[in-house]
Amino acid sequence: MGSPITPEKIKGVLSSFLVKTEPQKSNLDRVTKPGGDRNVQNNTSAAQNILSPKSHTAILRSHKSFLERLDTFSAMTWFGKPAELSPLICARYGWENIETDMLQCAGCKTILSGKLPQKTDVEAYNKALEKVKENLVASHDRFCVLGTFPCPEEFCHVQVDDVASLSASFIERVTAIAKIQDHLPCLNDAFLENLGYDEGQAGAYCKRNLVPDKDISPAAVTLAFTGWTCFSKEVLMCSMCRRKIGLWNYTSPTGSTCDLGEISSEEAEDHGYEDSEPKVKRRKFASSPKKAALDPIEEHRHWCPWIQQFCISTKSLSSATLFQSSSPPQPALSRSIPVFIAALKSIAPGLMDNNTGLAAGMKKSPMTEGLRCFRRALNTWSSPKTRSELGSSQQAQQIPTTT
């Protein structure tokens, strides 16, 4: 006769169907590299930094991330927008350009449409513009910090008052451009000359005061003063609006040709080139005529901070005149100059004060030309007798007297 069935036997039979599983260890617990606790501690801190909301916010608000978002905007996918929707403002609030008139937040991945109606209907256009401006801040997820704490505003401006930072960034730009100065085209600096800028004096000033240990061409100095830097062997890039200029589009004064094929594969990978893109662009631009000169001002995007106007205050009276005058002092007057000129005056004080280019520009000013026309009109209207008397008196003054 068989043994009786007891609760213990039932538990034993049922327990045979159970599988004992050990608790899974995390990747941090499985670290067995030499160094033991130190490696585990380093990996733990790295994981905490990755998952920390504060570190993630700091990355999104960093200048590097701001520039990466700014690089996503192009004239083909974000065009016809007013200054209120410039790529600088969009990138400051965390938006990057993913498609034509489409934005996406780099943090919360919210998608926003930036399409505006035609300007023919002014009321509808202004209403849509205000809505998009509002959505730049309000469309973020409620846990996204970029809507409440965007990038610092100084990312969108050239810090003219920070002389140390301006000088350091200028030296960095001019040193980078000096590496490709043999391939630089001729510059069309007519606009700069009208403002009193002289390329030769600027090159000498830079050699004497800013970069004395390097032989830098005046063209490289001019490009660096106007905000350009070297992106690759044949590409210049603006430090603010991120516009890129291919030097193969211009004739080089040295006779050297620019070819994207000279860029090494490692350098192309560093700058984000793909294997097929440079070849297509080279074929496209090879058939087009090359430009004779590069205009460092016109090549900036219209919203670039380098070419915006900077207001400066000028006192109408000197301090000595104010103390001598009994009348109350007049308020300070203000005038606007381009930002790159204000930055140049901060980096190189006195460079544009005594330039001969400024005097030449004054001679060509409309007021001077008007005075010349007025003088010619007076000579035309005067009678022949008066002109002969004036001519004889002038000749008498020019004949030296002999004793």
C-alpha positions as CSV (number, residue, x, y, z in Angstrom):
1,M,0.0,0.0,0.0
2,G,1.3,3.4,-1.0
3,S,2.4,6.1,1.4
4,P,-0.2,8.7,2.2
5,I,-0.3,12.1,0.5
6,T,0.9,14.9,2.8
7,P,1.1,18.6,2.4
8,E,4.9,18.4,2.5
9,K,4.9,16.0,-0.5
10,I,2.6,18.4,-2.4
11,K,4.9,21.3,-1.8
12,G,7.9,19.3,-2.9
13,V,6.2,18.4,-6.2
14,L,5.1,21.9,-6.9
15,S,8.5,23.4,-6.0
16,S,10.1,21.2,-8.6
17,F,8.4,23.2,-11.3
18,L,9.9,26.5,-9.9
19,V,13.1,28.0,-11.4
20,K,15.4,29.9,-9.1
21,T,16.5,33.1,-10.8
22,E,19.2,35.4,-9.5
23,P,18.6,39.2,-9.6
24,Q,20.0,40.8,-12.8
25,K,23.0,42.9,-12.3
26,S,23.3,46.3,-13.9
27,N,26.0,47.1,-16.3
28,L,27.8,49.1,-13.6
29,D,27.9,46.0,-11.3
30,R,29.5,43.9,-14.0
31,V,32.6,46.1,-14.4
32,T,35.6,43.9,-13.8
33,K,38.3,46.0,-15.3
34,P,41.6,46.6,-13.4
35,G,41.2,49.3,-10.8
36,G,38.1,47.8,-9.3
37,D,36.2,50.4,-7.2
38,R,37.7,53.4,-9.1
39,N,36.3,52.2,-12.5
40,V,32.9,51.5,-10.9
41,Q,32.9,54.9,-9.3
42,N,33.8,56.6,-12.5
43,N,31.1,54.8,-14.5
44,T,28.6,55.5,-11.8
45,S,29.3,59.3,-11.9
46,A,29.3,59.2,-15.7
47,A,25.8,57.6,-15.7
48,Q,24.6,60.2,-13.2
49,N,25.9,63.0,-15.3
50,I,24.1,61.6,-18.4
51,L,20.8,61.2,-16.5
52,S,21.1,64.4,-14.5
53,P,18.5,67.0,-15.7
54,K,20.9,69.8,-14.7
55,S,23.7,68.5,-16.9
56,H,21.3,68.0,-19.8
57,T,20.1,71.6,-19.4
58,A,23.6,72.9,-19.4
59,I,24.4,71.0,-22.6
60,L,21.3,72.4,-24.4
61,R,22.1,76.0,-23.2
62,S,25.8,75.8,-24.1
63,H,27.4,77.8,-26.9
64,K,28.4,74.7,-28.7
65,S,24.8,73.4,-28.9
66,F,23.6,76.8,-29.9
67,L,25.9,76.8,-32.9
68,E,24.9,73.3,-33.8
69,R,21.3,74.4,-34.0
70,L,22.2,77.5,-35.9
71,D,24.0,75.4,-38.5
72,T,20.7,73.6,-39.3
73,F,19.3,76.8,-40.8
74,S,19.9,77.6,-44.5
75,A,18.6,80.1,-47.0
76,M,16.8,77.3,-48.8
77,T,14.7,76.0,-45.9
78,W,14.3,79.2,-43.8
79,F,13.8,82.2,-46.0
80,G,11.7,85.3,-46.2
81,K,11.5,85.6,-42.4
82,P,11.6,88.9,-40.5
83,A,14.2,89.8,-37.9
84,E,11.9,88.6,-35.1
85,L,12.2,85.0,-36.5
86,S,15.9,85.1,-37.4
87,P,17.8,81.8,-36.9
88,L,19.7,83.4,-34.0
89,I,16.4,83.8,-32.0
90,C,15.1,80.4,-33.0
91,A,18.4,78.7,-32.0
92,R,18.5,80.6,-28.7
93,Y,15.1,79.1,-27.7
94,G,16.3,75.6,-28.7
95,W,14.8,75.3,-32.1
96,E,16.5,73.7,-35.1
97,N,15.4,73.7,-38.7
98,I,14.5,70.2,-39.9
99,E,12.5,71.0,-43.1
100,T,11.3,74.0,-45.1
101,D,9.5,76.3,-42.6
102,M,9.6,73.6,-39.9
103,L,11.3,73.7,-36.5
104,Q,11.9,71.1,-33.9
105,C,13.1,71.6,-30.3
106,A,16.4,69.9,-29.6
107,G,15.2,69.2,-26.0
108,C,11.6,68.1,-26.0
109,K,11.4,67.3,-29.8
110,T,8.2,69.4,-30.2
111,I,7.6,70.3,-33.9
112,L,6.6,73.9,-34.8
113,S,5.5,75.3,-38.1
114,G,7.1,78.7,-39.1
115,K,5.2,79.2,-42.3
116,L,3.9,82.7,-42.8
117,P,1.3,83.9,-45.3
118,Q,2.0,86.4,-48.1
119,K,2.6,90.0,-47.2
120,T,-0.2,91.1,-49.5
121,D,-2.6,90.6,-46.6
122,V,-0.9,92.7,-44.0
123,E,-3.3,91.9,-41.2
124,A,-3.1,88.1,-41.7
125,Y,0.7,88.3,-42.0
126,N,1.1,90.3,-38.7
127,K,-1.3,88.0,-36.9
128,A,0.6,84.8,-38.1
129,L,3.9,86.4,-37.2
130,E,2.8,87.2,-33.6
131,K,1.5,83.6,-33.3
132,V,4.8,82.1,-34.4
133,K,6.7,84.4,-32.1
134,E,4.5,83.4,-29.2
135,N,4.9,79.7,-30.1
136,L,8.7,79.9,-30.0
137,V,8.4,80.2,-26.2
138,A,5.0,78.6,-25.5
139,S,5.1,75.4,-27.7
140,H,7.8,73.7,-25.6
141,D,6.8,70.8,-23.4
142,R,6.1,71.9,-19.9
143,F,9.2,70.1,-18.6
144,C,11.4,71.6,-21.3
145,V,13.7,74.3,-19.8
146,L,14.5,76.0,-23.1
147,G,11.2,77.8,-23.2
148,T,11.8,79.3,-19.7
149,F,15.6,79.4,-19.6
150,P,16.8,80.0,-23.2
151,C,20.5,80.4,-24.1
152,P,22.2,83.6,-23.0
153,E,21.3,86.6,-25.1
154,E,25.0,87.5,-25.7
155,F,25.1,84.5,-28.0
156,C,23.1,86.5,-30.5
157,H,25.3,89.6,-30.4
158,V,28.9,90.7,-30.9
159,Q,30.2,91.7,-27.4
160,V,31.7,95.0,-28.5
161,D,32.4,96.1,-24.9
162,D,34.3,93.0,-24.0
163,V,37.7,94.0,-25.4
164,A,39.6,90.9,-24.1
165,S,37.1,88.5,-25.7
166,L,37.1,90.5,-28.9
167,S,40.9,90.5,-29.2
168,A,41.1,86.8,-28.4
169,S,38.5,85.8,-31.0
170,F,40.1,88.1,-33.6
171,I,43.6,86.6,-33.1
172,E,42.0,83.1,-33.4
173,R,40.3,84.1,-36.6
174,V,43.2,85.8,-38.2
175,T,45.6,83.0,-37.3
176,A,43.2,80.5,-38.9
177,I,42.8,82.5,-42.1
178,A,46.6,83.0,-42.3
179,K,47.0,79.3,-43.1
180,I,45.1,79.7,-46.4
181,Q,46.1,83.3,-47.2
182,D,47.8,82.2,-50.4
183,H,44.4,81.2,-51.8
184,L,42.5,84.3,-50.8
185,P,40.9,86.3,-53.6
186,C,41.1,90.0,-54.0
187,L,38.7,91.9,-51.7
188,N,36.2,94.5,-52.7
189,D,36.6,96.9,-49.8
190,A,35.1,100.0,-51.3
191,F,32.5,100.1,-48.5
192,L,35.3,99.8,-45.9
193,E,37.3,102.6,-47.5
194,N,34.3,104.9,-47.4
195,L,34.2,104.4,-43.7
196,G,37.9,105.3,-43.3
197,Y,39.4,101.8,-43.3
198,D,42.8,101.3,-45.0
199,E,43.8,97.7,-45.6
200,G,47.5,98.4,-45.6
201,Q,47.5,100.3,-42.4
202,A,45.3,97.6,-40.8
203,G,47.8,94.9,-41.8
204,A,50.7,96.9,-40.4
205,Y,48.8,97.6,-37.1
206,C,48.0,93.9,-36.7
207,K,51.7,93.0,-37.4
208,R,52.9,95.6,-34.9
209,N,50.4,95.2,-32.0
210,L,48.2,92.1,-32.3
211,V,50.1,89.2,-33.9
212,P,53.7,90.3,-34.0
213,D,55.1,86.8,-34.4
214,K,53.3,85.9,-37.7
215,D,53.4,87.2,-41.2
216,I,49.8,87.8,-42.1
217,S,48.5,89.4,-45.3
218,P,46.3,92.5,-45.2
219,A,43.5,90.6,-46.8
220,A,43.5,88.0,-44.0
221,V,43.4,90.9,-41.5
222,T,40.4,92.5,-43.2
223,L,38.5,89.2,-43.3
224,A,39.1,88.6,-39.6
225,F,38.1,92.2,-38.7
226,T,34.8,91.6,-40.6
227,G,34.0,88.4,-38.7
228,W,35.2,85.7,-41.1
229,T,37.2,82.6,-40.1
230,C,38.6,79.6,-41.8
231,F,36.3,76.6,-42.0
232,S,38.4,74.4,-44.2
233,K,41.2,74.7,-46.9
234,E,38.9,76.5,-49.4
235,V,36.0,77.6,-47.3
236,L,35.5,80.7,-45.2
237,M,32.8,80.9,-42.6
238,C,31.2,83.8,-40.6
239,S,31.6,83.3,-36.9
240,M,28.1,84.6,-36.2
241,C,25.7,83.9,-39.1
242,R,27.6,80.7,-40.1
243,R,27.5,81.6,-43.8
244,K,30.1,79.6,-45.8
245,I,32.0,80.9,-48.9
246,G,33.8,78.6,-51.3
247,L,37.0,80.2,-52.5
248,W,36.8,78.2,-55.7
249,N,34.1,80.7,-56.8
250,Y,36.7,83.5,-57.0
251,T,39.9,84.1,-59.0
252,S,43.0,84.0,-56.9
253,P,45.6,86.8,-57.4
254,T,48.4,84.2,-57.0
255,G,47.0,82.1,-59.9
256,S,46.4,79.1,-57.7
257,T,43.3,77.1,-58.3
258,C,40.9,76.0,-55.6
259,D,39.8,72.4,-55.7
260,L,37.7,70.6,-53.1
261,G,39.6,67.4,-54.0
262,E,42.6,68.8,-52.1
263,I,40.7,68.4,-48.8
264,S,41.7,65.2,-47.1
265,S,39.2,62.5,-46.2
266,E,39.8,63.0,-42.4
267,E,39.3,66.8,-42.7
268,A,36.1,66.2,-44.7
269,E,34.7,63.9,-42.1
270,D,35.6,66.4,-39.4
271,H,33.6,69.1,-41.2
272,G,30.6,66.9,-42.0
273,Y,31.3,66.4,-45.7
274,E,30.0,63.3,-47.5
275,D,31.7,61.5,-50.3
276,S,29.3,62.6,-53.0
277,E,28.5,66.2,-52.0
278,P,31.8,67.9,-52.7
279,K,32.0,66.3,-56.2
280,V,28.5,67.5,-57.1
281,K,29.2,71.0,-55.9
282,R,32.6,71.1,-57.7
283,R,31.0,70.2,-61.0
284,K,28.3,72.8,-60.4
285,F,30.6,75.7,-59.7
286,A,33.2,74.7,-62.3
287,S,30.9,75.6,-65.1
288,S,30.0,79.0,-63.6
289,P,32.2,82.1,-64.2
290,K,34.4,83.0,-61.2
291,K,34.0,86.3,-59.5
292,A,36.9,88.8,-59.5
293,A,36.6,90.0,-55.9
294,L,35.0,89.0,-52.7
295,D,33.0,91.6,-50.7
296,P,33.4,90.7,-47.0
297,I,30.4,92.8,-46.1
298,E,27.9,91.8,-48.7
299,E,28.5,88.1,-48.2
300,H,27.1,88.2,-44.7
301,R,23.5,87.2,-44.2
302,H,21.1,90.1,-43.7
303,W,20.5,89.2,-40.1
304,C,24.2,88.7,-39.2
305,P,25.2,90.6,-36.0
306,W,28.4,91.8,-37.6
307,I,26.6,94.1,-40.1
308,Q,23.9,95.4,-37.8
309,Q,24.0,99.0,-36.6
310,F,25.6,99.8,-33.2
311,C,24.6,103.1,-31.5
312,I,27.3,105.2,-29.9
313,S,26.9,108.4,-28.0
314,T,28.9,111.5,-28.9
315,K,29.1,114.6,-26.8
316,S,28.3,117.8,-28.6
317,L,30.7,119.8,-26.4
318,S,34.0,119.0,-24.9
319,S,34.5,119.0,-21.1
320,A,36.5,122.3,-21.2
321,T,33.8,124.0,-23.1
322,L,31.1,122.8,-20.7
323,F,32.9,124.4,-17.7
324,Q,33.4,127.7,-19.6
325,S,29.9,127.9,-20.9
326,S,27.1,129.4,-18.8
327,S,24.4,127.6,-20.7
328,P,23.2,124.2,-19.5
329,P,24.9,121.2,-21.1
330,Q,23.3,119.8,-24.1
331,P,22.3,116.1,-24.1
332,A,24.6,113.6,-25.7
333,L,24.1,112.9,-29.4
334,S,24.0,109.4,-30.7
335,R,25.0,108.0,-34.1
336,S,25.1,104.5,-35.4
337,I,28.0,102.6,-37.0
338,P,28.3,99.0,-38.2
339,V,29.1,96.5,-35.4
340,F,32.3,95.4,-37.1
341,I,33.5,99.0,-37.1
342,A,32.7,99.3,-33.4
343,A,34.5,96.0,-32.7
344,L,37.5,97.2,-34.8
345,K,37.7,100.4,-32.8
346,S,37.8,98.3,-29.6
347,I,40.4,95.8,-30.8
348,A,42.6,98.4,-32.6
349,P,42.1,101.8,-31.0
350,G,43.4,104.6,-33.1
351,L,43.7,102.6,-36.3
352,M,40.9,104.5,-38.1
353,D,41.5,107.9,-36.6
354,N,44.3,109.2,-38.8
355,N,43.8,107.1,-42.0
356,T,44.3,108.8,-45.3
357,G,41.4,106.8,-46.6
358,L,39.1,108.9,-44.4
359,A,40.4,112.1,-46.0
360,A,39.9,110.7,-49.4
361,G,36.4,109.7,-48.5
362,M,35.7,113.2,-47.3
363,K,36.9,114.7,-50.6
364,K,34.3,112.5,-52.4
365,S,31.5,113.4,-50.0
366,P,28.3,114.9,-51.5
367,M,28.8,118.2,-49.5
368,T,32.3,118.7,-51.0
369,E,31.0,117.9,-54.5
370,G,28.2,120.4,-54.0
371,L,30.7,123.1,-53.0
372,R,32.7,122.4,-56.1
373,C,29.6,122.7,-58.3
374,F,28.7,125.9,-56.6
375,R,32.1,127.4,-57.3
376,R,32.0,126.3,-60.9
377,A,28.6,128.0,-61.2
378,L,29.9,131.3,-59.8
379,N,32.8,131.2,-62.3
380,T,30.3,130.7,-65.1
381,W,28.0,133.5,-64.0
382,S,30.8,136.1,-63.5
383,S,31.4,138.6,-66.3
384,P,34.5,138.3,-68.6
385,K,35.9,141.5,-67.1
386,T,35.6,140.2,-63.6
387,R,37.3,136.9,-64.6
388,S,40.2,138.8,-66.4
389,E,40.7,141.0,-63.3
390,L,40.7,137.9,-61.0
391,G,43.2,136.2,-63.4
392,S,45.5,139.2,-63.5
393,S,45.5,139.5,-59.7
394,Q,46.3,135.9,-59.3
395,Q,49.2,136.1,-61.7
396,A,50.5,139.1,-59.9
397,Q,50.5,137.2,-56.7
398,Q,52.4,134.3,-58.2
399,I,55.2,136.5,-59.8
400,P,58.1,136.8,-57.2
401,T,59.4,140.3,-56.6
402,T,63.1,141.0,-57.2
403,T,65.2,143.5,-55.3
